[in-house]
Amino acid sequence: MREEFAVEYQIRKAEWDNLDRIGEIYAYARAFMAAHGNPNQWGTNHPPRVQLEQDIAEGNLYVVADGENIHGVFYFRIGADPTYAVIDGAWHSDRPYGTIHRIASDGSGGILGTAVAFGKSRTDYLRIDTHEDNKVMQHAIEKLGFRRCGIIHLSDGSPRIAYDLSCT
């Protein structure tokens, strides 16, 4: 029988010298998604480095680490997200919210749960979305208590399944 041990992760803002490791994590995540029936969500180069640089400059990119070893990365920001302005469906609330985007791991467990706990510690309402082919992420999101709200579209028109979570 395999024993599971909870890893104590820390979250900190991503720094410029983390970019190579962050790139490795996204490469791993793209390969994982492709191997699990989701080759189109991030293709072969998403998110582009320029996007990550912008996220770092704006202070919205975070790394998940155990000490010096980075195992995950995600975008988090509180405030209206233009991606969520129009939904085919309905959000469960119109109050201010935090958004989690571009979450990825190196295969280490608990990264999504850690990012969600981080978001919940900063706001009482969260939103997230994923590709229709990303069954692994859909399951993980729903397991953490997020509710499916409908379909949103990215700036390029690509549809995504949108979820929200009331933390109160």
C-alpha positions in Angstrom: 0.0 0.0 0.0 1.3 3.4 -0.9 1.3 6.0 1.8 0.5 9.7 0.9 2.2 12.5 2.7 1.1 16.1 2.6 3.8 18.4 1.3 4.2 21.7 3.0 4.4 24.2 0.2 5.2 27.9 0.3 3.9 30.4 -2.2 5.8 33.4 -3.2 5.8 35.9 -6.1 7.7 34.7 -9.1 11.0 36.4 -9.8 12.9 37.0 -13.0 15.4 34.3 -12.1 12.6 31.8 -11.8 11.7 32.0 -15.5 13.8 29.1 -16.7 12.3 26.8 -14.1 8.8 28.1 -14.8 9.3 27.3 -18.4 10.3 23.8 -17.5 7.1 23.4 -15.5 4.9 24.7 -18.3 6.7 22.3 -20.8 5.9 19.4 -18.4 2.3 20.5 -18.1 1.8 20.8 -21.9 3.2 17.3 -22.3 1.0 15.9 -19.5 -2.1 17.5 -21.0 -1.3 16.2 -24.5 -0.8 12.7 -23.1 -4.2 12.9 -21.3 -6.3 13.9 -24.3 -5.8 17.7 -24.1 -3.2 18.6 -26.7 -4.9 21.9 -27.8 -5.4 23.9 -24.7 -1.8 25.1 -24.5 -0.5 23.7 -27.7 3.3 23.7 -27.8 4.2 27.1 -26.5 1.6 28.5 -24.2 1.9 30.6 -22.1 4.5 32.5 -24.1 7.5 33.9 -22.2 6.3 37.5 -22.9 3.1 36.7 -21.0 5.0 35.3 -18.1 7.3 38.4 -18.0 4.2 40.6 -18.0 2.7 38.6 -15.2 5.9 38.9 -13.1 6.2 42.7 -13.8 2.6 43.2 -12.7 3.1 41.0 -9.5 0.5 38.4 -10.5 2.6 35.3 -11.1 3.3 33.0 -8.1 5.5 29.9 -7.6 4.7 27.0 -5.3 7.8 25.6 -3.7 9.1 23.4 -0.9 12.0 25.5 0.2 14.1 26.4 -2.9 12.6 23.8 -5.2 9.8 25.2 -7.4 7.1 22.6 -8.2 4.2 24.8 -9.5 3.3 28.1 -10.9 0.0 30.1 -11.3 -1.4 33.5 -12.0 -3.6 35.1 -9.3 -5.2 38.5 -9.2 -8.1 40.1 -7.4 -10.3 42.2 -9.6 -12.5 42.0 -12.7 -11.1 39.8 -15.4 -12.1 40.8 -18.9 -12.3 37.1 -19.9 -15.2 36.7 -17.4 -17.2 39.7 -18.5 -19.5 37.7 -20.7 -20.6 34.2 -19.9 -23.0 31.8 -21.6 -24.5 30.7 -18.3 -24.4 32.6 -15.0 -21.9 33.3 -12.2 -23.2 32.4 -8.7 -22.3 35.9 -7.5 -21.3 39.4 -8.9 -19.2 40.3 -5.9 -15.4 41.0 -6.3 -13.4 37.9 -7.0 -9.9 36.5 -7.4 -8.9 34.7 -10.6 -6.6 31.7 -10.9 -5.1 31.3 -14.4 -2.2 29.4 -16.0 -1.8 26.9 -13.2 0.8 24.2 -13.8 2.9 21.7 -11.9 6.0 19.5 -12.5 3.8 16.5 -11.6 4.0 17.1 -7.8 0.6 16.7 -6.1 -1.3 19.4 -4.3 -0.4 22.4 -6.4 -4.0 23.3 -7.4 -5.2 22.9 -3.8 -2.4 25.0 -2.5 -3.2 27.8 -5.1 -6.9 27.7 -4.2 -6.0 27.9 -0.4 -3.8 30.9 -1.2 -6.7 32.5 -3.1 -9.2 31.8 -0.4 -6.9 33.4 2.1 -7.1 36.7 0.1 -10.8 36.8 -1.0 -14.0 35.1 -0.4 -14.9 34.4 -4.0 -12.8 32.7 -6.7 -13.1 32.0 -10.4 -11.2 29.7 -12.7 -11.7 28.1 -16.1 -10.4 25.3 -18.3 -10.6 23.7 -21.7 -13.4 21.2 -22.4 -10.8 18.5 -23.2 -9.0 19.0 -19.8 -10.9 16.3 -17.9 -8.1 16.0 -15.3 -8.4 19.7 -14.4 -12.2 19.6 -14.5 -12.2 16.8 -12.0 -9.7 18.5 -9.7 -11.6 21.8 -9.8 -14.9 20.2 -9.0 -13.3 18.1 -6.2 -12.2 21.3 -4.6 -15.8 22.6 -4.5 -15.9 24.8 -7.6 -19.3 24.9 -9.4 -19.6 24.9 -13.1 -21.2 28.2 -14.3 -21.1 28.1 -18.1 -18.9 28.9 -21.0 -16.6 31.9 -21.4 -14.5 32.8 -24.4 -10.9 33.9 -24.4 -9.8 37.0 -26.4 -9.0 34.7 -29.4 -12.6 33.3 -29.2 -11.6 29.9 -27.7 -14.3 28.6 -25.4 -13.6 27.5 -21.8 -15.6 26.0 -19.1 -16.0 28.5 -16.3 -16.3 27.7 -12.6 -16.6 29.7 -9.3 -16.2 29.0 -5.6 -17.8 30.9 -2.8 -15.4 30.8 0.2 -17.8 32.0 2.8 
